[in-house]
Amino acid sequence: MEAVEETLDLRGLKCPLPALLARRHLSHAPAGAVLVVLTDDPMAPIDVPFMCGHEGIEAIEVAREGDNARITLRKPRREENSIGR
């Protein structure tokens, strides 16, 4: 089954809010979920992948488009804390 891609528009918010909200959104998402974060905070392309990486969330792509950025994140397919690792 292919992961569903969701978009979270966080333009207008400044760090650390884009990173915190993206991480929170993915914490409630199923394993393998893909989230596209739209932001206009100049530090978000650095901060979001860094903060989410601490949770095992992969930054698939970071693209800047003028003053905006599009950050694509993926939650791991297998939970790191699962029993029977």
C-alpha positions as CSV (number, residue, x, y, z in Angstrom):
1,M,0.0,0.0,0.0
2,E,1.3,3.4,-0.9
3,A,1.6,6.1,1.7
4,V,-0.8,9.0,1.6
5,E,0.8,12.4,1.3
6,E,-0.6,15.2,3.4
7,T,0.3,18.9,3.2
8,L,0.7,21.1,6.3
9,D,0.8,24.8,5.4
10,L,2.8,26.6,8.1
11,R,3.6,29.8,6.2
12,G,3.6,32.8,8.5
13,L,4.9,30.8,11.5
14,K,8.5,31.2,12.7
15,C,10.8,28.6,14.2
16,P,10.6,26.6,16.2
17,L,6.9,26.3,15.4
18,P,7.1,24.7,11.9
19,A,9.4,22.0,13.3
20,L,7.4,21.4,16.4
21,L,4.1,21.2,14.5
22,A,5.5,18.9,11.8
23,R,6.9,16.6,14.4
24,R,3.6,16.6,16.3
25,H,1.6,15.9,13.2
26,L,3.7,12.9,12.2
27,S,3.7,11.6,15.8
28,H,-0.1,10.9,15.2
29,A,0.3,9.6,11.7
30,P,0.7,6.0,10.7
31,A,4.1,4.5,9.9
32,G,5.2,5.4,6.4
33,A,3.2,8.6,6.3
34,V,4.5,11.4,4.1
35,L,4.1,15.0,5.1
36,V,4.8,18.0,2.9
37,V,5.5,21.2,5.0
38,L,5.1,24.5,3.4
39,T,6.9,27.4,5.1
40,D,8.2,30.8,4.6
41,D,10.5,30.9,7.6
42,P,14.1,31.1,6.3
43,M,15.5,28.8,9.0
44,A,12.8,26.1,8.6
45,P,14.7,24.2,5.8
46,I,17.5,23.6,8.3
47,D,15.5,23.3,11.6
48,V,12.6,21.1,10.5
49,P,14.8,18.2,9.1
50,F,17.2,18.5,12.0
51,M,14.5,18.4,14.8
52,C,12.4,15.7,13.0
53,G,15.5,13.6,12.5
54,H,15.8,13.2,16.2
55,E,12.5,11.3,16.0
56,G,13.7,9.1,13.2
57,I,11.7,11.1,10.6
58,E,13.4,11.2,7.2
59,A,13.7,14.4,5.2
60,I,13.0,13.2,1.7
61,E,13.3,16.6,0.0
62,V,13.9,20.2,0.9
63,A,13.2,22.6,-1.9
64,R,13.3,26.4,-1.8
65,E,11.0,28.4,-4.1
66,G,11.8,32.1,-3.6
67,D,10.9,33.0,0.0
68,N,9.0,29.7,0.5
69,A,10.2,26.2,1.2
70,R,8.7,22.8,0.6
71,I,9.9,20.2,3.0
72,T,8.9,16.6,2.4
73,L,9.1,14.3,5.4
74,R,8.5,10.5,5.9
75,K,7.7,8.7,9.2
76,P,9.6,5.4,9.4
77,R,7.6,2.4,8.1
78,R,8.6,0.4,11.2
79,E,8.4,1.9,14.6
80,E,11.8,2.0,16.3
81,N,10.2,1.1,19.7
82,S,8.3,-1.9,18.4
83,I,8.5,-5.2,20.3
84,G,10.5,-7.9,18.6
85,R,13.2,-5.8,17.1
